[in-house]
Amino acid sequence: MRYDEYLANGWPIASGPVEGACKNLIGGRMERSGMRWTEAMAEAIVQLRAIYLSRDFDLYWQFHIEQDQRRLYPAVWSVVPK
């Protein structure tokens, strides 16, 4: 990092603001009354949110459906010799 440049522009050079945002946005939601979150479930939600914000959700969802079909109906996707 270019600490001198960041400080001159008034930009934070520590991870505190990012860690604080994570705690408030993610941790706060996971710890609400009645919530039953696991780390894996929270990670899945964060990944879906990132896909949505990158405008790749439609492409991802088509991929997800295809993968589910292959998992649920493997014989349809298998190559059968003639």
mmCIF file of the N, C-alpha and C atoms, coordinates in Angstrom:
data_MODEL
# 
_entry.id   MODEL 
# 
loop_
_atom_site.group_PDB 
_atom_site.id 
_atom_site.type_symbol 
_atom_site.label_atom_id 
_atom_site.label_alt_id 
_atom_site.label_comp_id 
_atom_site.label_asym_id 
_atom_site.label_entity_id 
_atom_site.label_seq_id 
_atom_site.pdbx_PDB_ins_code 
_atom_site.Cartn_x 
_atom_site.Cartn_y 
_atom_site.Cartn_z 
_atom_site.occupancy 
_atom_site.B_iso_or_equiv 
_atom_site.pdbx_formal_charge 
_atom_site.auth_seq_id 
_atom_site.auth_comp_id 
_atom_site.auth_asym_id 
_atom_site.auth_atom_id 
_atom_site.pdbx_PDB_model_num 
ATOM 1   N N  . MET A 1 1  ? 0.833   -1.186  0.000   1.00 0.00 ? 1  MET A N  1 
ATOM 2   C CA . MET A 1 1  ? 0.000   0.000   0.000   1.00 0.00 ? 1  MET A CA 1 
ATOM 3   C C  . MET A 1 1  ? 0.877   1.248   0.000   1.00 0.00 ? 1  MET A C  1 
ATOM 4   N N  . ARG A 1 2  ? 0.349   2.275   -0.560  1.00 0.00 ? 2  ARG A N  1 
ATOM 5   C CA . ARG A 1 2  ? 1.030   3.582   -0.549  1.00 0.00 ? 2  ARG A CA 1 
ATOM 6   C C  . ARG A 1 2  ? 0.477   4.391   0.624   1.00 0.00 ? 2  ARG A C  1 
ATOM 7   N N  . TYR A 1 3  ? 0.999   4.103   1.797   1.00 0.00 ? 3  TYR A N  1 
ATOM 8   C CA . TYR A 1 3  ? 0.459   4.714   3.010   1.00 0.00 ? 3  TYR A CA 1 
ATOM 9   C C  . TYR A 1 3  ? 0.467   6.237   2.958   1.00 0.00 ? 3  TYR A C  1 
ATOM 10  N N  . ASP A 1 4  ? 1.554   6.823   2.474   1.00 0.00 ? 4  ASP A N  1 
ATOM 11  C CA . ASP A 1 4  ? 1.634   8.283   2.425   1.00 0.00 ? 4  ASP A CA 1 
ATOM 12  C C  . ASP A 1 4  ? 0.539   8.877   1.545   1.00 0.00 ? 4  ASP A C  1 
ATOM 13  N N  . GLU A 1 5  ? 0.286   8.234   0.409   1.00 0.00 ? 5  GLU A N  1 
ATOM 14  C CA . GLU A 1 5  ? -0.756  8.715   -0.507  1.00 0.00 ? 5  GLU A CA 1 
ATOM 15  C C  . GLU A 1 5  ? -2.139  8.554   0.122   1.00 0.00 ? 5  GLU A C  1 
ATOM 16  N N  . TYR A 1 6  ? -2.370  7.414   0.740   1.00 0.00 ? 6  TYR A N  1 
ATOM 17  C CA . TYR A 1 6  ? -3.665  7.168   1.370   1.00 0.00 ? 6  TYR A CA 1 
ATOM 18  C C  . TYR A 1 6  ? -3.927  8.165   2.492   1.00 0.00 ? 6  TYR A C  1 
ATOM 19  N N  . LEU A 1 7  ? -2.914  8.385   3.329   1.00 0.00 ? 7  LEU A N  1 
ATOM 20  C CA . LEU A 1 7  ? -3.064  9.338   4.431   1.00 0.00 ? 7  LEU A CA 1 
ATOM 21  C C  . LEU A 1 7  ? -3.294  10.754  3.911   1.00 0.00 ? 7  LEU A C  1 
ATOM 22  N N  . ALA A 1 8  ? -2.591  11.141  2.844   1.00 0.00 ? 8  ALA A N  1 
ATOM 23  C CA . ALA A 1 8  ? -2.756  12.472  2.260   1.00 0.00 ? 8  ALA A CA 1 
ATOM 24  C C  . ALA A 1 8  ? -4.176  12.679  1.738   1.00 0.00 ? 8  ALA A C  1 
ATOM 25  N N  . ASN A 1 9  ? -4.800  11.608  1.246   1.00 0.00 ? 9  ASN A N  1 
ATOM 26  C CA . ASN A 1 9  ? -6.169  11.687  0.735   1.00 0.00 ? 9  ASN A CA 1 
ATOM 27  C C  . ASN A 1 9  ? -7.220  11.475  1.821   1.00 0.00 ? 9  ASN A C  1 
ATOM 28  N N  . GLY A 1 10 ? -6.753  11.182  3.035   1.00 0.00 ? 10 GLY A N  1 
ATOM 29  C CA . GLY A 1 10 ? -7.698  10.965  4.126   1.00 0.00 ? 10 GLY A CA 1 
ATOM 30  C C  . GLY A 1 10 ? -8.348  9.601   4.108   1.00 0.00 ? 10 GLY A C  1 
ATOM 31  N N  . TRP A 1 11 ? -7.757  8.659   3.385   1.00 0.00 ? 11 TRP A N  1 
ATOM 32  C CA . TRP A 1 11 ? -8.306  7.306   3.299   1.00 0.00 ? 11 TRP A CA 1 
ATOM 33  C C  . TRP A 1 11 ? -7.820  6.462   4.465   1.00 0.00 ? 11 TRP A C  1 
ATOM 34  N N  . PRO A 1 12 ? -8.649  5.550   4.952   1.00 0.00 ? 12 PRO A N  1 
ATOM 35  C CA . PRO A 1 12 ? -8.217  4.698   6.062   1.00 0.00 ? 12 PRO A CA 1 
ATOM 36  C C  . PRO A 1 12 ? -7.148  3.708   5.597   1.00 0.00 ? 12 PRO A C  1 
ATOM 37  N N  . ILE A 1 13 ? -6.191  3.446   6.480   1.00 0.00 ? 13 ILE A N  1 
ATOM 38  C CA . ILE A 1 13 ? -5.139  2.484   6.139   1.00 0.00 ? 13 ILE A CA 1 
ATOM 39  C C  . ILE A 1 13 ? -5.209  1.252   7.031   1.00 0.00 ? 13 ILE A C  1 
ATOM 40  N N  . ALA A 1 14 ? -6.199  1.189   7.876   1.00 0.00 ? 14 ALA A N  1 
ATOM 41  C CA . ALA A 1 14 ? -6.349  0.046   8.773   1.00 0.00 ? 14 ALA A CA 1 
ATOM 42  C C  . ALA A 1 14 ? -7.551  -0.783  8.345   1.00 0.00 ? 14 ALA A C  1 
ATOM 43  N N  . SER A 1 15 ? -7.646  -1.989  8.870   1.00 0.00 ? 15 SER A N  1 
ATOM 44  C CA . SER A 1 15 ? -8.763  -2.862  8.522   1.00 0.00 ? 15 SER A CA 1 
ATOM 45  C C  . SER A 1 15 ? -9.964  -2.632  9.435   1.00 0.00 ? 15 SER A C  1 
ATOM 46  N N  . GLY A 1 16 ? -9.823  -1.755  10.413  1.00 0.00 ? 16 GLY A N  1 
ATOM 47  C CA . GLY A 1 16 ? -10.901 -1.501  11.369  1.00 0.00 ? 16 GLY A CA 1 
ATOM 48  C C  . GLY A 1 16 ? -12.233 -1.146  10.739  1.00 0.00 ? 16 GLY A C  1 
ATOM 49  N N  . PRO A 1 17 ? -12.277 -0.211  9.776   1.00 0.00 ? 17 PRO A N  1 
ATOM 50  C CA . PRO A 1 17 ? -13.564 0.126   9.159   1.00 0.00 ? 17 PRO A CA 1 
ATOM 51  C C  . PRO A 1 17 ? -14.214 -1.064  8.444   1.00 0.00 ? 17 PRO A C  1 
ATOM 52  N N  . VAL A 1 18 ? -13.410 -1.872  7.782   1.00 0.00 ? 18 VAL A N  1 
ATOM 53  C CA . VAL A 1 18 ? -13.953 -3.041  7.078   1.00 0.00 ? 18 VAL A CA 1 
ATOM 54  C C  . VAL A 1 18 ? -14.457 -4.067  8.083   1.00 0.00 ? 18 VAL A C  1 
ATOM 55  N N  . GLU A 1 19 ? -13.661 -4.322  9.114   1.00 0.00 ? 19 GLU A N  1 
ATOM 56  C CA . GLU A 1 19 ? -14.074 -5.281  10.135  1.00 0.00 ? 19 GLU A CA 1 
ATOM 57  C C  . GLU A 1 19 ? -15.338 -4.811  10.849  1.00 0.00 ? 19 GLU A C  1 
ATOM 58  N N  . GLY A 1 20 ? -15.431 -3.508  11.104  1.00 0.00 ? 20 GLY A N  1 
ATOM 59  C CA . GLY A 1 20 ? -16.622 -2.962  11.743  1.00 0.00 ? 20 GLY A CA 1 
ATOM 60  C C  . GLY A 1 20 ? -17.855 -3.123  10.871  1.00 0.00 ? 20 GLY A C  1 
ATOM 61  N N  . ALA A 1 21 ? -17.695 -2.875  9.576   1.00 0.00 ? 21 ALA A N  1 
ATOM 62  C CA . ALA A 1 21 ? -18.821 -3.037  8.648   1.00 0.00 ? 21 ALA A CA 1 
ATOM 63  C C  . ALA A 1 21 ? -19.268 -4.489  8.597   1.00 0.00 ? 21 ALA A C  1 
ATOM 64  N N  . CYS A 1 22 ? -18.319 -5.410  8.556   1.00 0.00 ? 22 CYS A N  1 
ATOM 65  C CA . CYS A 1 22 ? -18.664 -6.843  8.544   1.00 0.00 ? 22 CYS A CA 1 
ATOM 66  C C  . CYS A 1 22 ? -19.425 -7.220  9.807   1.00 0.00 ? 22 CYS A C  1 
ATOM 67  N N  . LYS A 1 23 ? -18.949 -6.727  10.933  1.00 0.00 ? 23 LYS A N  1 
ATOM 68  C CA . LYS A 1 23 ? -19.605 -7.047  12.204  1.00 0.00 ? 23 LYS A CA 1 
ATOM 69  C C  . LYS A 1 23 ? -21.038 -6.524  12.219  1.00 0.00 ? 23 LYS A C  1 
ATOM 70  N N  . ASN A 1 24 ? -21.227 -5.295  11.750  1.00 0.00 ? 24 ASN A N  1 
ATOM 71  C CA . ASN A 1 24 ? -22.564 -4.698  11.767  1.00 0.00 ? 24 ASN A CA 1 
ATOM 72  C C  . ASN A 1 24 ? -23.492 -5.307  10.728  1.00 0.00 ? 24 ASN A C  1 
ATOM 73  N N  . LEU A 1 25 ? -23.005 -5.502  9.521   1.00 0.00 ? 25 LEU A N  1 
ATOM 74  C CA . LEU A 1 25 ? -23.867 -5.977  8.439   1.00 0.00 ? 25 LEU A CA 1 
ATOM 75  C C  . LEU A 1 25 ? -24.131 -7.471  8.496   1.00 0.00 ? 25 LEU A C  1 
ATOM 76  N N  . ILE A 1 26 ? -23.103 -8.233  8.778   1.00 0.00 ? 26 ILE A N  1 
ATOM 77  C CA . ILE A 1 26 ? -23.238 -9.688  8.740   1.00 0.00 ? 26 ILE A CA 1 
ATOM 78  C C  . ILE A 1 26 ? -23.449 -10.256 10.137  1.00 0.00 ? 26 ILE A C  1 
ATOM 79  N N  . GLY A 1 27 ? -22.564 -9.909  11.051  1.00 0.00 ? 27 GLY A N  1 
ATOM 80  C CA . GLY A 1 27 ? -22.664 -10.436 12.407  1.00 0.00 ? 27 GLY A CA 1 
ATOM 81  C C  . GLY A 1 27 ? -23.970 -10.072 13.082  1.00 0.00 ? 27 GLY A C  1 
ATOM 82  N N  . GLY A 1 28 ? -24.397 -8.827  12.914  1.00 0.00 ? 28 GLY A N  1 
ATOM 83  C CA . GLY A 1 28 ? -25.645 -8.385  13.515  1.00 0.00 ? 28 GLY A CA 1 
ATOM 84  C C  . GLY A 1 28 ? -26.844 -9.171  13.026  1.00 0.00 ? 28 GLY A C  1 
ATOM 85  N N  . ARG A 1 29 ? -26.863 -9.506  11.767  1.00 0.00 ? 29 ARG A N  1 
ATOM 86  C CA . ARG A 1 29 ? -27.980 -10.276 11.212  1.00 0.00 ? 29 ARG A CA 1 
ATOM 87  C C  . ARG A 1 29 ? -27.958 -11.719 11.695  1.00 0.00 ? 29 ARG A C  1 
ATOM 88  N N  . MET A 1 30 ? -26.763 -12.256 11.855  1.00 0.00 ? 30 MET A N  1 
ATOM 89  C CA . MET A 1 30 ? -26.651 -13.654 12.280  1.00 0.00 ? 30 MET A CA 1 
ATOM 90  C C  . MET A 1 30 ? -27.008 -13.836 13.749  1.00 0.00 ? 30 MET A C  1 
ATOM 91  N N  . GLU A 1 31 ? -26.896 -12.784 14.533  1.00 0.00 ? 31 GLU A N  1 
ATOM 92  C CA . GLU A 1 31 ? -27.081 -12.906 15.973  1.00 0.00 ? 31 GLU A CA 1 
ATOM 93  C C  . GLU A 1 31 ? -28.427 -12.380 16.463  1.00 0.00 ? 31 GLU A C  1 
ATOM 94  N N  . ARG A 1 32 ? -29.348 -12.095 15.556  1.00 0.00 ? 32 ARG A N  1 
ATOM 95  C CA . ARG A 1 32 ? -30.668 -11.628 15.978  1.00 0.00 ? 32 ARG A CA 1 
ATOM 96  C C  . ARG A 1 32 ? -31.413 -12.746 16.702  1.00 0.00 ? 32 ARG A C  1 
ATOM 97  N N  . SER A 1 33 ? -32.386 -12.353 17.468  1.00 0.00 ? 33 SER A N  1 
ATOM 98  C CA . SER A 1 33 ? -33.181 -13.312 18.221  1.00 0.00 ? 33 SER A CA 1 
ATOM 99  C C  . SER A 1 33 ? -33.864 -14.304 17.285  1.00 0.00 ? 33 SER A C  1 
ATOM 100 N N  . GLY A 1 34 ? -33.734 -15.574 17.596  1.00 0.00 ? 34 GLY A N  1 
ATOM 101 C CA . GLY A 1 34 ? -34.381 -16.621 16.815  1.00 0.00 ? 34 GLY A CA 1 
ATOM 102 C C  . GLY A 1 34 ? -33.627 -17.063 15.581  1.00 0.00 ? 34 GLY A C  1 
ATOM 103 N N  . MET A 1 35 ? -32.492 -16.457 15.291  1.00 0.00 ? 35 MET A N  1 
ATOM 104 C CA . MET A 1 35 ? -31.722 -16.825 14.102  1.00 0.00 ? 35 MET A CA 1 
ATOM 105 C C  . MET A 1 35 ? -30.999 -18.151 14.325  1.00 0.00 ? 35 MET A C  1 
ATOM 106 N N  . ARG A 1 36 ? -30.936 -18.955 13.302  1.00 0.00 ? 36 ARG A N  1 
ATOM 107 C CA . ARG A 1 36 ? -30.263 -20.249 13.367  1.00 0.00 ? 36 ARG A CA 1 
ATOM 108 C C  . ARG A 1 36 ? -29.235 -20.351 12.245  1.00 0.00 ? 36 ARG A C  1 
ATOM 109 N N  . TRP A 1 37 ? -28.301 -19.419 12.216  1.00 0.00 ? 37 TRP A N  1 
ATOM 110 C CA . TRP A 1 37 ? -27.293 -19.372 11.161  1.00 0.00 ? 37 TRP A CA 1 
ATOM 111 C C  . TRP A 1 37 ? -26.097 -20.244 11.506  1.00 0.00 ? 37 TRP A C  1 
ATOM 112 N N  . THR A 1 38 ? -25.535 -20.836 10.479  1.00 0.00 ? 38 THR A N  1 
ATOM 113 C CA . THR A 1 38 ? -24.228 -21.476 10.609  1.00 0.00 ? 38 THR A CA 1 
ATOM 114 C C  . THR A 1 38 ? -23.272 -20.665 9.743   1.00 0.00 ? 38 THR A C  1 
ATOM 115 N N  . GLU A 1 39 ? -21.989 -20.887 9.930   1.00 0.00 ? 39 GLU A N  1 
ATOM 116 C CA . GLU A 1 39 ? -21.016 -20.168 9.109   1.00 0.00 ? 39 GLU A CA 1 
ATOM 117 C C  . GLU A 1 39 ? -21.194 -20.502 7.631   1.00 0.00 ? 39 GLU A C  1 
ATOM 118 N N  . ALA A 1 40 ? -21.470 -21.770 7.328   1.00 0.00 ? 40 ALA A N  1 
ATOM 119 C CA . ALA A 1 40 ? -21.649 -22.186 5.930   1.00 0.00 ? 40 ALA A CA 1 
ATOM 120 C C  . ALA A 1 40 ? -22.855 -21.486 5.303   1.00 0.00 ? 40 ALA A C  1 
ATOM 121 N N  . MET A 1 41 ? -23.948 -21.368 6.059   1.00 0.00 ? 41 MET A N  1 
ATOM 122 C CA . MET A 1 41 ? -25.142 -20.696 5.532   1.00 0.00 ? 41 MET A CA 1 
ATOM 123 C C  . MET A 1 41 ? -24.868 -19.215 5.296   1.00 0.00 ? 41 MET A C  1 
ATOM 124 N N  . ALA A 1 42 ? -24.169 -18.594 6.225   1.00 0.00 ? 42 ALA A N  1 
ATOM 125 C CA . ALA A 1 42 ? -23.838 -17.177 6.075   1.00 0.00 ? 42 ALA A CA 1 
ATOM 126 C C  . ALA A 1 42 ? -22.938 -16.967 4.866   1.00 0.00 ? 42 ALA A C  1 
ATOM 127 N N  . GLU A 1 43 ? -21.968 -17.846 4.680   1.00 0.00 ? 43 GLU A N  1 
ATOM 128 C CA . GLU A 1 43 ? -21.062 -17.743 3.528   1.00 0.00 ? 43 GLU A CA 1 
ATOM 129 C C  . GLU A 1 43 ? -21.842 -17.862 2.224   1.00 0.00 ? 43 GLU A C  1 
ATOM 130 N N  . ALA A 1 44 ? -22.816 -18.765 2.178   1.00 0.00 ? 44 ALA A N  1 
ATOM 131 C CA . ALA A 1 44 ? -23.632 -18.932 0.974   1.00 0.00 ? 44 ALA A CA 1 
ATOM 132 C C  . ALA A 1 44 ? -24.406 -17.654 0.657   1.00 0.00 ? 44 ALA A C  1 
ATOM 133 N N  . ILE A 1 45 ? -24.958 -17.013 1.674   1.00 0.00 ? 45 ILE A N  1 
ATOM 134 C CA . ILE A 1 45 ? -25.707 -15.773 1.469   1.00 0.00 ? 45 ILE A CA 1 
ATOM 135 C C  . ILE A 1 45 ? -24.784 -14.660 0.977   1.00 0.00 ? 45 ILE A C  1 
ATOM 136 N N  . VAL A 1 46 ? -23.600 -14.560 1.553   1.00 0.00 ? 46 VAL A N  1 
ATOM 137 C CA . VAL A 1 46 ? -22.635 -13.538 1.125   1.00 0.00 ? 46 VAL A CA 1 
ATOM 138 C C  . VAL A 1 46 ? -22.245 -13.766 -0.334  1.00 0.00 ? 46 VAL A C  1 
ATOM 139 N N  . GLN A 1 47 ? -22.033 -15.024 -0.713  1.00 0.00 ? 47 GLN A N  1 
ATOM 140 C CA . GLN A 1 47 ? -21.672 -15.320 -2.101  1.00 0.00 ? 47 GLN A CA 1 
ATOM 141 C C  . GLN A 1 47 ? -22.815 -14.991 -3.058  1.00 0.00 ? 47 GLN A C  1 
ATOM 142 N N  . LEU A 1 48 ? -24.044 -15.338 -2.684  1.00 0.00 ? 48 LEU A N  1 
ATOM 143 C CA . LEU A 1 48 ? -25.188 -14.994 -3.531  1.00 0.00 ? 48 LEU A CA 1 
ATOM 144 C C  . LEU A 1 48 ? -25.336 -13.482 -3.678  1.00 0.00 ? 48 LEU A C  1 
ATOM 145 N N  . ARG A 1 49 ? -25.109 -12.768 -2.603  1.00 0.00 ? 49 ARG A N  1 
ATOM 146 C CA . ARG A 1 49 ? -25.195 -11.298 -2.653  1.00 0.00 ? 49 ARG A CA 1 
ATOM 147 C C  . ARG A 1 49 ? -24.145 -10.728 -3.599  1.00 0.00 ? 49 ARG A C  1 
ATOM 148 N N  . ALA A 1 50 ? -22.936 -11.286 -3.546  1.00 0.00 ? 50 ALA A N  1 
ATOM 149 C CA . ALA A 1 50 ? -21.868 -10.825 -4.442  1.00 0.00 ? 50 ALA A CA 1 
ATOM 150 C C  . ALA A 1 50 ? -22.219 -11.117 -5.897  1.00 0.00 ? 50 ALA A C  1 
ATOM 151 N N  . ILE A 1 51 ? -22.792 -12.291 -6.158  1.00 0.00 ? 51 ILE A N  1 
ATOM 152 C CA . ILE A 1 51 ? -23.204 -12.646 -7.521  1.00 0.00 ? 51 ILE A CA 1 
ATOM 153 C C  . ILE A 1 51 ? -24.287 -11.682 -8.005  1.00 0.00 ? 51 ILE A C  1 
ATOM 154 N N  . TYR A 1 52 ? -25.230 -11.380 -7.137  1.00 0.00 ? 52 TYR A N  1 
ATOM 155 C CA . TYR A 1 52 ? -26.310 -10.460 -7.487  1.00 0.00 ? 52 TYR A CA 1 
ATOM 156 C C  . TYR A 1 52 ? -25.771 -9.061  -7.794  1.00 0.00 ? 52 TYR A C  1 
ATOM 157 N N  . LEU A 1 53 ? -24.891 -8.564  -6.931  1.00 0.00 ? 53 LEU A N  1 
ATOM 158 C CA . LEU A 1 53 ? -24.351 -7.218  -7.117  1.00 0.00 ? 53 LEU A CA 1 
ATOM 159 C C  . LEU A 1 53 ? -23.461 -7.111  -8.349  1.00 0.00 ? 53 LEU A C  1 
ATOM 160 N N  . SER A 1 54 ? -22.859 -8.222  -8.773  1.00 0.00 ? 54 SER A N  1 
ATOM 161 C CA . SER A 1 54 ? -22.016 -8.197  -9.971  1.00 0.00 ? 54 SER A CA 1 
ATOM 162 C C  . SER A 1 54 ? -22.845 -8.383  -11.246 1.00 0.00 ? 54 SER A C  1 
ATOM 163 N N  . ARG A 1 55 ? -24.166 -8.476  -11.071 1.00 0.00 ? 55 ARG A N  1 
ATOM 164 C CA . ARG A 1 55 ? -25.109 -8.651  -12.188 1.00 0.00 ? 55 ARG A CA 1 
ATOM 165 C C  . ARG A 1 55 ? -24.904 -9.965  -12.938 1.00 0.00 ? 55 ARG A C  1 
ATOM 166 N N  . ASP A 1 56 ? -24.406 -10.968 -12.237 1.00 0.00 ? 56 ASP A N  1 
ATOM 167 C CA . ASP A 1 56 ? -24.209 -12.289 -12.826 1.00 0.00 ? 56 ASP A CA 1 
ATOM 168 C C  . ASP A 1 56 ? -25.235 -13.299 -12.335 1.00 0.00 ? 56 ASP A C  1 
ATOM 169 N N  . PHE A 1 57 ? -26.278 -12.831 -11.651 1.00 0.00 ? 57 PHE A N  1 
ATOM 170 C CA . PHE A 1 57 ? -27.200 -13.765 -11.022 1.00 0.00 ? 57 PHE A CA 1 
ATOM 171 C C  . PHE A 1 57 ? -27.915 -14.655 -12.031 1.00 0.00 ? 57 PHE A C  1 
ATOM 172 N N  . ASP A 1 58 ? -28.397 -14.108 -13.140 1.00 0.00 ? 58 ASP A N  1 
ATOM 173 C CA . ASP A 1 58 ? -29.123 -14.921 -14.120 1.00 0.00 ? 58 ASP A CA 1 
ATOM 174 C C  . ASP A 1 58 ? -28.231 -16.016 -14.691 1.00 0.00 ? 58 ASP A C  1 
ATOM 175 N N  . LEU A 1 59 ? -27.004 -15.667 -15.020 1.00 0.00 ? 59 LEU A N  1 
ATOM 176 C CA . LEU A 1 59 ? -26.055 -16.649 -15.533 1.00 0.00 ? 59 LEU A CA 1 
ATOM 177 C C  . LEU A 1 59 ? -25.759 -17.711 -14.479 1.00 0.00 ? 59 LEU A C  1 
ATOM 178 N N  . TYR A 1 60 ? -25.541 -17.273 -13.236 1.00 0.00 ? 60 TYR A N  1 
ATOM 179 C CA . TYR A 1 60 ? -25.277 -18.217 -12.151 1.00 0.00 ? 60 TYR A CA 1 
ATOM 180 C C  . TYR A 1 60 ? -26.473 -19.140 -11.939 1.00 0.00 ? 60 TYR A C  1 
ATOM 181 N N  . TRP A 1 61 ? -27.678 -18.577 -11.947 1.00 0.00 ? 61 TRP A N  1 
ATOM 182 C CA . TRP A 1 61 ? -28.857 -19.384 -11.652 1.00 0.00 ? 61 TRP A CA 1 
ATOM 183 C C  . TRP A 1 61 ? -29.047 -20.481 -12.700 1.00 0.00 ? 61 TRP A C  1 
ATOM 184 N N  . GLN A 1 62 ? -28.793 -20.172 -13.964 1.00 0.00 ? 62 GLN A N  1 
ATOM 185 C CA . GLN A 1 62 ? -28.881 -21.190 -15.010 1.00 0.00 ? 62 GLN A CA 1 
ATOM 186 C C  . GLN A 1 62 ? -27.862 -22.296 -14.747 1.00 0.00 ? 62 GLN A C  1 
ATOM 187 N N  . PHE A 1 63 ? -26.645 -21.922 -14.388 1.00 0.00 ? 63 PHE A N  1 
ATOM 188 C CA . PHE A 1 63 ? -25.606 -22.896 -14.043 1.00 0.00 ? 63 PHE A CA 1 
ATOM 189 C C  . PHE A 1 63 ? -26.050 -23.750 -12.852 1.00 0.00 ? 63 PHE A C  1 
ATOM 190 N N  . HIS A 1 64 ? -26.632 -23.125 -11.840 1.00 0.00 ? 64 HIS A N  1 
ATOM 191 C CA . HIS A 1 64 ? -27.089 -23.821 -10.637 1.00 0.00 ? 64 HIS A CA 1 
ATOM 192 C C  . HIS A 1 64 ? -28.155 -24.860 -10.987 1.00 0.00 ? 64 HIS A C  1 
ATOM 193 N N  . ILE A 1 65 ? -29.104 -24.476 -11.826 1.00 0.00 ? 65 ILE A N  1 
ATOM 194 C CA . ILE A 1 65 ? -30.160 -25.407 -12.233 1.00 0.00 ? 65 ILE A CA 1 
ATOM 195 C C  . ILE A 1 65 ? -29.563 -26.594 -12.981 1.00 0.00 ? 65 ILE A C  1 
ATOM 196 N N  . GLU A 1 66 ? -28.642 -26.329 -13.905 1.00 0.00 ? 66 GLU A N  1 
ATOM 197 C CA . GLU A 1 66 ? -28.004 -27.416 -14.653 1.00 0.00 ? 66 GLU A CA 1 
ATOM 198 C C  . GLU A 1 66 ? -27.252 -28.363 -13.727 1.00 0.00 ? 66 GLU A C  1 
ATOM 199 N N  . GLN A 1 67 ? -26.544 -27.815 -12.753 1.00 0.00 ? 67 GLN A N  1 
ATOM 200 C CA . GLN A 1 67 ? -25.806 -28.660 -11.813 1.00 0.00 ? 67 GLN A CA 1 
ATOM 201 C C  . GLN A 1 67 ? -26.758 -29.497 -10.963 1.00 0.00 ? 67 GLN A C  1 
ATOM 202 N N  . ASP A 1 68 ? -27.867 -28.916 -10.542 1.00 0.00 ? 68 ASP A N  1 
ATOM 203 C CA . ASP A 1 68 ? -28.862 -29.671 -9.781  1.00 0.00 ? 68 ASP A CA 1 
ATOM 204 C C  . ASP A 1 68 ? -29.446 -30.802 -10.622 1.00 0.00 ? 68 ASP A C  1 
ATOM 205 N N  . GLN A 1 69 ? -29.735 -30.519 -11.879 1.00 0.00 ? 69 GLN A N  1 
ATOM 206 C CA . GLN A 1 69 ? -30.275 -31.557 -12.759 1.00 0.00 ? 69 GLN A CA 1 
ATOM 207 C C  . GLN A 1 69 ? -29.288 -32.710 -12.913 1.00 0.00 ? 69 GLN A C  1 
ATOM 208 N N  . ARG A 1 70 ? -28.021 -32.395 -13.070 1.00 0.00 ? 70 ARG A N  1 
ATOM 209 C CA . ARG A 1 70 ? -27.000 -33.439 -13.200 1.00 0.00 ? 70 ARG A CA 1 
ATOM 210 C C  . ARG A 1 70 ? -26.875 -34.255 -11.916 1.00 0.00 ? 70 ARG A C  1 
ATOM 211 N N  . ARG A 1 71 ? -27.020 -33.583 -10.777 1.00 0.00 ? 71 ARG A N  1 
ATOM 212 C CA . ARG A 1 71 ? -26.911 -34.286 -9.497  1.00 0.00 ? 71 ARG A CA 1 
ATOM 213 C C  . ARG A 1 71 ? -28.133 -35.171 -9.262  1.00 0.00 ? 71 ARG A C  1 
ATOM 214 N N  . LEU A 1 72 ? -29.321 -34.661 -9.579  1.00 0.00 ? 72 LEU A N  1 
ATOM 215 C CA . LEU A 1 72 ? -30.550 -35.397 -9.314  1.00 0.00 ? 72 LEU A CA 1 
ATOM 216 C C  . LEU A 1 72 ? -30.835 -36.493 -10.336 1.00 0.00 ? 72 LEU A C  1 
ATOM 217 N N  . TYR A 1 73 ? -30.423 -36.275 -11.573 1.00 0.00 ? 73 TYR A N  1 
ATOM 218 C CA . TYR A 1 73 ? -30.720 -37.223 -12.649 1.00 0.00 ? 73 TYR A CA 1 
ATOM 219 C C  . TYR A 1 73 ? -29.454 -37.562 -13.423 1.00 0.00 ? 73 TYR A C  1 
ATOM 220 N N  . PRO A 1 74 ? -28.488 -38.229 -12.791 1.00 0.00 ? 74 PRO A N  1 
ATOM 221 C CA . PRO A 1 74 ? -27.197 -38.469 -13.449 1.00 0.00 ? 74 PRO A CA 1 
ATOM 222 C C  . PRO A 1 74 ? -27.297 -39.343 -14.695 1.00 0.00 ? 74 PRO A C  1 
ATOM 223 N N  . ALA A 1 75 ? -28.261 -40.251 -14.761 1.00 0.00 ? 75 ALA A N  1 
ATOM 224 C CA . ALA A 1 75 ? -28.359 -41.147 -15.913 1.00 0.00 ? 75 ALA A CA 1 
ATOM 225 C C  . ALA A 1 75 ? -28.658 -40.382 -17.195 1.00 0.00 ? 75 ALA A C  1 
ATOM 226 N N  . VAL A 1 76 ? -29.415 -39.319 -17.102 1.00 0.00 ? 76 VAL A N  1 
ATOM 227 C CA . VAL A 1 76 ? -29.762 -38.518 -18.278 1.00 0.00 ? 76 VAL A CA 1 
ATOM 228 C C  . VAL A 1 76 ? -28.516 -37.872 -18.864 1.00 0.00 ? 76 VAL A C  1 
ATOM 229 N N  . TRP A 1 77 ? -27.543 -37.528 -18.014 1.00 0.00 ? 77 TRP A N  1 
ATOM 230 C CA . TRP A 1 77 ? -26.343 -36.827 -18.441 1.00 0.00 ? 77 TRP A CA 1 
ATOM 231 C C  . TRP A 1 77 ? -25.202 -37.780 -18.769 1.00 0.00 ? 77 TRP A C  1 
ATOM 232 N N  . SER A 1 78 ? -25.390 -39.071 -18.556 1.00 0.00 ? 78 SER A N  1 
ATOM 233 C CA . SER A 1 78 ? -24.322 -40.035 -18.822 1.00 0.00 ? 78 SER A CA 1 
ATOM 234 C C  . SER A 1 78 ? -24.236 -40.342 -20.308 1.00 0.00 ? 78 SER A C  1 
ATOM 235 N N  . VAL A 1 79 ? -23.031 -40.659 -20.739 1.00 0.00 ? 79 VAL A N  1 
ATOM 236 C CA . VAL A 1 79 ? -22.831 -41.074 -22.126 1.00 0.00 ? 79 VAL A CA 1 
ATOM 237 C C  . VAL A 1 79 ? -23.065 -42.578 -22.182 1.00 0.00 ? 79 VAL A C  1 
ATOM 238 N N  . VAL A 1 80 ? -23.988 -42.968 -23.039 1.00 0.00 ? 80 VAL A N  1 
ATOM 239 C CA . VAL A 1 80 ? -24.322 -44.388 -23.172 1.00 0.00 ? 80 VAL A CA 1 
ATOM 240 C C  . VAL A 1 80 ? -23.782 -44.872 -24.504 1.00 0.00 ? 80 VAL A C  1 
ATOM 241 N N  . PRO A 1 81 ? -22.926 -45.928 -24.498 1.00 0.00 ? 81 PRO A N  1 
ATOM 242 C CA . PRO A 1 81 ? -22.407 -46.434 -25.773 1.00 0.00 ? 81 PRO A CA 1 
ATOM 243 C C  . PRO A 1 81 ? -23.522 -47.024 -26.619 1.00 0.00 ? 81 PRO A C  1 
ATOM 244 N N  . LYS A 1 82 ? -23.367 -46.918 -27.937 1.00 0.00 ? 82 LYS A N  1 
ATOM 245 C CA . LYS A 1 82 ? -24.384 -47.444 -28.863 1.00 0.00 ? 82 LYS A CA 1 
ATOM 246 C C  . LYS A 1 82 ? -24.282 -48.936 -28.993 1.00 0.00 ? 82 LYS A C  1 
# 
